[in-house]
Amino acid sequence: MLICTKRHIEHILDITDQELQDINSLQKEGLRILKNLGYKNFSFLLREGMNSGKTISHLHYHIIPEVTITAPDYGNINRMVLGNTEIEALILRLKSVQ
């Protein structure tokens, strides 16, 4: 899940207290939805700075459900790109657990 501010913000120190409260509320709601989908473990990701690997210059947070991967070399797993039909089905599934 991706959470970003409506106002364009490039750096975390530029965020207002209200925006931070809103982000916290959205993170909590995102966790609730993911738990309802059956996920139990999560990672939060926020990158700051040009050398952090951040590729979009807009403040955004990731909530990443942890999925067990049994392959011996995690770094070389081929990941599948979802097509439009699969994305639409996923969106419907997410909306159904609200």
SEKEBA-631144 format. One line per field, with one value per atom (N, C-alpha, C): residue number from 1; residue in three letters; atom name; z, x, y. Coordinates in Angstrom, 2 decimals, padded with zeros to 5 digits, m for minus. Layout:
num <- c(NUM, ...)
residu <- c(ala, ...)
atome <- c(CA, ...)
c3 <- c(Z, ...)
c1 <- c(X, ...)
c2 <- c(Y, ...)
END
This chain:
num <- c(1, 1, 1, 2, 2, 2, 3, 3, 3, 4, 4, 4, 5, 5, 5, 6, 6, 6, 7, 7, 7, 8, 8, 8, 9, 9, 9, 10, 10, 10, 11, 11, 11, 12, 12, 12, 13, 13, 13, 14, 14, 14, 15, 15, 15, 16, 16, 16, 17, 17, 17, 18, 18, 18, 19, 19, 19, 20, 20, 20, 21, 21, 21, 22, 22, 22, 23, 23, 23, 24, 24, 24, 25, 25, 25, 26, 26, 26, 27, 27, 27, 28, 28, 28, 29, 29, 29, 30, 30, 30, 31, 31, 31, 32, 32, 32, 33, 33, 33, 34, 34, 34, 35, 35, 35, 36, 36, 36, 37, 37, 37, 38, 38, 38, 39, 39, 39, 40, 40, 40, 41, 41, 41, 42, 42, 42, 43, 43, 43, 44, 44, 44, 45, 45, 45, 46, 46, 46, 47, 47, 47, 48, 48, 48, 49, 49, 49, 50, 50, 50, 51, 51, 51, 52, 52, 52, 53, 53, 53, 54, 54, 54, 55, 55, 55, 56, 56, 56, 57, 57, 57, 58, 58, 58, 59, 59, 59, 60, 60, 60, 61, 61, 61, 62, 62, 62, 63, 63, 63, 64, 64, 64, 65, 65, 65, 66, 66, 66, 67, 67, 67, 68, 68, 68, 69, 69, 69, 70, 70, 70, 71, 71, 71, 72, 72, 72, 73, 73, 73, 74, 74, 74, 75, 75, 75, 76, 76, 76, 77, 77, 77, 78, 78, 78, 79, 79, 79, 80, 80, 80, 81, 81, 81, 82, 82, 82, 83, 83, 83, 84, 84, 84, 85, 85, 85, 86, 86, 86, 87, 87, 87, 88, 88, 88, 89, 89, 89, 90, 90, 90, 91, 91, 91, 92, 92, 92, 93, 93, 93, 94, 94, 94, 95, 95, 95, 96, 96, 96, 97, 97, 97, 98, 98, 98)
residu <- c(met, met, met, leu, leu, leu, ile, ile, ile, cys, cys, cys, thr, thr, thr, lys, lys, lys, arg, arg, arg, his, his, his, ile, ile, ile, glu, glu, glu, his, his, his, ile, ile, ile, leu, leu, leu, asp, asp, asp, ile, ile, ile, thr, thr, thr, asp, asp, asp, gln, gln, gln, glu, glu, glu, leu, leu, leu, gln, gln, gln, asp, asp, asp, ile, ile, ile, asn, asn, asn, ser, ser, ser, leu, leu, leu, gln, gln, gln, lys, lys, lys, glu, glu, glu, gly, gly, gly, leu, leu, leu, arg, arg, arg, ile, ile, ile, leu, leu, leu, lys, lys, lys, asn, asn, asn, leu, leu, leu, gly, gly, gly, tyr, tyr, tyr, lys, lys, lys, asn, asn, asn, phe, phe, phe, ser, ser, ser, phe, phe, phe, leu, leu, leu, leu, leu, leu, arg, arg, arg, glu, glu, glu, gly, gly, gly, met, met, met, asn, asn, asn, ser, ser, ser, gly, gly, gly, lys, lys, lys, thr, thr, thr, ile, ile, ile, ser, ser, ser, his, his, his, leu, leu, leu, his, his, his, tyr, tyr, tyr, his, his, his, ile, ile, ile, ile, ile, ile, pro, pro, pro, glu, glu, glu, val, val, val, thr, thr, thr, ile, ile, ile, thr, thr, thr, ala, ala, ala, pro, pro, pro, asp, asp, asp, tyr, tyr, tyr, gly, gly, gly, asn, asn, asn, ile, ile, ile, asn, asn, asn, arg, arg, arg, met, met, met, val, val, val, leu, leu, leu, gly, gly, gly, asn, asn, asn, thr, thr, thr, glu, glu, glu, ile, ile, ile, glu, glu, glu, ala, ala, ala, leu, leu, leu, ile, ile, ile, leu, leu, leu, arg, arg, arg, leu, leu, leu, lys, lys, lys, ser, ser, ser, val, val, val, gln, gln, gln)
atome <- c(N, CA, C, N, CA, C, N, CA, C, N, CA, C, N, CA, C, N, CA, C, N, CA, C, N, CA, C, N, CA, C, N, CA, C, N, CA, C, N, CA, C, N, CA, C, N, CA, C, N, CA, C, N, CA, C, N, CA, C, N, CA, C, N, CA, C, N, CA, C, N, CA, C, N, CA, C, N, CA, C, N, CA, C, N, CA, C, N, CA, C, N, CA, C, N, CA, C, N, CA, C, N, CA, C, N, CA, C, N, CA, C, N, CA, C, N, CA, C, N, CA, C, N, CA, C, N, CA, C, N, CA, C, N, CA, C, N, CA, C, N, CA, C, N, CA, C, N, CA, C, N, CA, C, N, CA, C, N, CA, C, N, CA, C, N, CA, C, N, CA, C, N, CA, C, N, CA, C, N, CA, C, N, CA, C, N, CA, C, N, CA, C, N, CA, C, N, CA, C, N, CA, C, N, CA, C, N, CA, C, N, CA, C, N, CA, C, N, CA, C, N, CA, C, N, CA, C, N, CA, C, N, CA, C, N, CA, C, N, CA, C, N, CA, C, N, CA, C, N, CA, C, N, CA, C, N, CA, C, N, CA, C, N, CA, C, N, CA, C, N, CA, C, N, CA, C, N, CA, C, N, CA, C, N, CA, C, N, CA, C, N, CA, C, N, CA, C, N, CA, C, N, CA, C, N, CA, C, N, CA, C, N, CA, C, N, CA, C, N, CA, C, N, CA, C, N, CA, C, N, CA, C, N, CA, C, N, CA, C, N, CA, C)
c3 <- c(000.00, 000.00, 000.00, m000.66, m000.75, m000.14, 000.73, 001.35, 001.01, 000.45, 000.16, 000.51, 000.70, 001.05, m000.20, m000.01, m001.13, m001.59, m000.62, m000.93, m001.31, m002.34, m002.76, m001.69, m001.14, m000.12, m000.55, m000.55, m000.95, 000.25, 001.39, 002.54, 003.79, 004.59, 005.77, 006.77, 006.82, 007.76, 007.34, 006.11, 005.63, 005.92, 006.52, 006.78, 007.98, 007.90, 009.02, 010.04, 011.24, 012.28, 011.84, 011.17, 010.71, 009.65, 008.72, 007.69, 008.33, 009.34, 010.04, 010.73, 011.35, 011.98, 010.93, 009.78, 008.70, 008.18, 008.02, 007.55, 008.56, 009.84, 010.87, 010.82, 010.61, 010.50, 009.29, 008.15, 006.95, 007.11, 007.81, 008.06, 008.91, 009.92, 010.79, 010.00, 009.15, 008.32, 007.33, 006.74, 005.84, 006.53, 007.75, 008.52, 008.80, 009.13, 009.42, 008.18, 007.02, 005.79, 005.49, 005.61, 005.33, 006.31, 007.59, 008.57, 008.19, 007.72, 007.29, 006.06, 005.28, 004.14, 004.54, 005.81, 006.31, 006.54, 006.30, 006.54, 008.03, 008.53, 009.96, 010.25, 009.30, 009.50, 008.44, 008.85, 007.96, 008.10, 007.04, 007.07, 006.61, 007.21, 006.78, 006.13, 005.01, 004.31, 003.99, 004.39, 004.06, 003.73, 002.54, 002.14, 002.08, 002.56, 002.57, 002.03, 001.10, 000.56, m000.82, m001.56, m002.95, m003.06, m002.08, m002.15, m001.42, m001.09, m000.33, m001.22, m002.52, m003.44, m003.78, m003.27, m003.54, m004.99, m005.75, m007.17, m007.49, m006.53, m006.72, m005.71, m006.18, m005.28, m004.64, m004.04, m003.30, m002.07, m000.91, 000.32, 000.21, 000.43, 000.43, 001.32, 001.86, 002.76, 002.12, 002.33, 001.87, 003.09, 002.99, 003.95, 003.16, 003.55, 002.79, 003.64, 003.20, 003.94, 003.71, 004.78, 004.65, 004.19, 003.11, 002.53, 002.62, 003.06, 003.16, 001.77, 001.49, 000.21, 000.50, m000.12, 000.20, m000.76, m001.75, m002.70, m001.99, m002.34, m001.66, m001.89, m003.03, m003.33, m003.55, m002.48, m002.53, m003.55, m003.72, m004.60, m006.08, m006.49, m007.91, m008.27, m007.45, m007.74, m008.85, m009.86, m010.91, m010.38, m010.38, m009.88, m011.05, m010.81, m011.84, m011.86, m013.05, m013.22, m013.47, m012.69, m012.84, m014.08, m014.78, m015.91, m015.42, m016.33, m015.95, m015.28, m015.79, m015.21, m013.78, m013.56, m012.22, m011.26, m011.74, m010.90, m010.50, m011.45, m011.16, m010.13, m010.27, m009.31, m007.92, m007.86, m006.58, m005.93, m006.71, m006.18, m005.61, m006.32, m005.81, m004.52, m004.44, m003.21, m002.04, m002.29, m001.22, m000.76, m001.68, m001.32, m000.53, m000.77, m000.12, 001.36, 001.82, 003.23, 004.09, 003.57, 004.36, 005.52)
c1 <- c(000.85, 000.00, 000.89, 000.42, 001.18, 000.35, 000.97, 000.30, 001.12, 000.44, 001.15, 000.26, 000.89, 000.16, m000.47, m001.57, m002.23, m001.37, m000.83, 000.06, 001.43, 002.04, 003.37, 004.40, 005.00, 006.05, 007.22, 008.40, 009.58, 010.35, 010.28, 011.10, 010.24, 010.57, 009.78, 009.72, 010.75, 010.74, 009.78, 009.25, 008.30, 006.84, 006.61, 005.25, 004.65, 003.37, 002.71, 002.23, 001.94, 001.43, 000.12, m000.75, m002.03, m001.81, m000.87, m000.58, m000.02, 000.81, 001.36, 000.25, m000.69, m001.83, m002.65, m002.87, m003.63, m002.91, m001.60, m000.82, m000.90, m000.79, m000.89, m002.25, m003.31, m004.65, m004.75, m004.19, m004.21, m003.39, m002.25, m001.44, m002.21, m002.89, m003.67, m004.79, m005.47, m006.54, m005.97, m004.82, m004.17, m003.81, m003.29, m002.97, m004.22, m005.31, m006.56, m007.03, m006.97, m007.39, m006.50, m005.19, m004.27, m004.48, m004.73, m005.02, m006.29, m007.32, m008.55, m008.36, m007.32, m006.97, m006.13, m005.75, m005.01, m003.54, m003.02, m001.60, m001.37, m000.22, 000.08, 001.33, 002.20, 003.47, 003.60, 004.19, 004.26, 005.60, 005.97, 007.11, 006.61, 007.15, 006.88, 008.16, 008.01, 009.18, 008.97, 009.93, 009.97, 011.42, 011.66, 013.02, 013.14, 014.26, 014.51, 015.91, 016.03, 017.34, 017.60, 018.43, 018.72, 019.44, 020.24, 021.00, 020.34, 019.06, 018.36, 017.70, 017.76, 017.08, 015.68, 015.32, 014.01, 013.98, 012.97, 012.90, 011.82, 010.95, 009.89, 010.11, 010.20, 010.49, 009.22, 008.46, 007.24, 007.21, 007.00, 006.96, 005.88, 006.25, 005.28, 005.77, 004.82, 005.08, 004.58, 005.31, 004.89, 004.51, 003.41, 003.10, 003.22, 004.16, 004.47, 004.14, 003.15, 002.88, 004.03, 004.46, 005.56, 005.00, 005.57, 005.16, 006.34, 006.09, 007.16, 007.55, 008.83, 009.36, 010.33, 010.11, 010.91, 012.07, 012.23, 013.32, 014.66, 015.69, 016.98, 017.68, 017.46, 018.12, 017.06, 016.65, 015.56, 015.80, 017.03, 017.33, 017.10, 017.02, 016.88, 015.50, 014.51, 013.17, 012.55, 012.01, 011.29, 009.92, 009.61, 008.31, 007.37, 006.10, 005.10, 004.54, 004.36, 003.70, 002.23, 001.35, m000.08, m000.61, m001.51, m002.20, m003.42, m004.08, m005.23, m006.33, m006.63, m007.68, m007.31, m006.05, m005.60, m005.61, m005.25, m005.27, m006.70, m007.63, m009.04, m009.58, m009.24, m009.69, m009.11, m007.86, m007.23, m007.91, m008.23, m008.91, m010.27, m011.01, m012.31, m012.15, m011.13, m010.87, m010.54, m009.71, m009.36, m010.59, m011.43, m012.63, m013.62, m013.62, m014.59, m014.30, m013.09, m012.74, m012.78, m013.23, m013.29, m014.19)
c2 <- c(m001.17, 000.00, 001.23, 002.25, 003.49, 004.61, 005.38, 006.53, 007.76, 008.77, 010.02, 011.20, 012.32, 013.53, 014.13, 014.82, 015.49, 016.67, 017.40, 018.52, 017.97, 018.55, 018.08, 018.42, 017.39, 017.53, 016.66, 017.23, 016.45, 015.91, 016.59, 016.20, 016.04, 015.06, 014.74, 015.90, 016.72, 017.85, 018.96, 018.88, 019.88, 019.52, 018.38, 017.92, 018.66, 018.97, 019.65, 018.63, 019.09, 018.19, 017.54, 018.30, 017.75, 016.67, 016.92, 015.91, 014.65, 014.81, 013.64, 012.85, 013.54, 012.85, 012.12, 012.75, 012.11, 010.87, 010.97, 009.82, 008.68, 008.99, 007.96, 007.27, 008.04, 007.46, 006.54, 006.99, 006.16, 004.88, 004.99, 003.80, 002.79, 003.29, 002.42, 001.74, 002.49, 001.93, 000.91, 001.22, 000.27, m001.03, m000.93, m002.14, m002.95, m002.26, m002.96, m003.73, m003.09, m003.75, m004.95, m004.78, m005.89, m007.04, m006.73, m007.79, m008.53, m007.79, m008.43, m009.30, m009.02, m009.85, m011.06, m011.14, m012.30, m012.10, m010.91, m010.66, m010.43, m010.91, m010.79, m009.96, m009.83, m009.11, m008.02, m006.89, m005.73, m005.03, m004.33, m003.42, m002.06, m001.01, 000.36, 000.87, 001.55, 002.07, 003.54, 004.34, 005.77, 006.07, 006.58, 006.92, 008.43, 008.93, 010.37, 010.62, 011.53, 011.90, 011.32, 011.99, 011.60, 010.26, 009.88, 008.64, 007.48, 007.63, 006.60, 005.56, 005.74, 004.84, 005.34, 006.49, 007.08, 007.54, 007.10, 007.43, 008.46, 008.76, 009.75, 010.86, 012.11, 013.23, 013.78, 012.90, 013.25, 012.35, 012.95, 012.18, 011.11, 009.87, 008.79, 007.65, 006.93, 005.81, 004.53, 003.45, 002.13, 001.30, 000.58, m000.48, m001.77, m002.59, m003.79, m005.01, m005.81, m007.04, m008.02, m008.65, m009.60, m010.94, m011.41, m012.68, m013.63, m014.85, m015.84, m016.30, m016.21, m016.67, m017.80, m018.94, m020.13, m020.36, m019.51, m019.67, m019.45, m020.22, m020.09, m018.75, m018.12, m016.86, m015.79, m015.14, m014.16, m013.07, m012.65, m011.52, m011.80, m013.05, m013.37, m013.92, m013.68, m014.18, m013.33, m013.98, m013.26, m012.89, m011.63, m011.17, m010.95, m011.20, m011.07, m009.65, m009.11, m007.83, m008.10, m007.48, m007.71, m006.99, m007.67, m007.05, m006.28, m005.58, m004.76, m005.58, m006.76, m007.61, m008.02, m008.37, m008.77, m007.59, m006.42, m005.22, m004.89, m004.96, m004.68, m005.67, m006.94, m007.96, m007.69, m007.27, m006.95, m005.75, m004.74, m003.56, m003.95, m004.77, m005.23, m006.01, m006.85, m007.62, m006.68, m005.67, m004.72, m003.96, m003.52, m002.77, m003.63, m004.93, m005.81, m006.05, m005.76, m006.02, m004.78, m003.69, m002.45, m002.68)
END
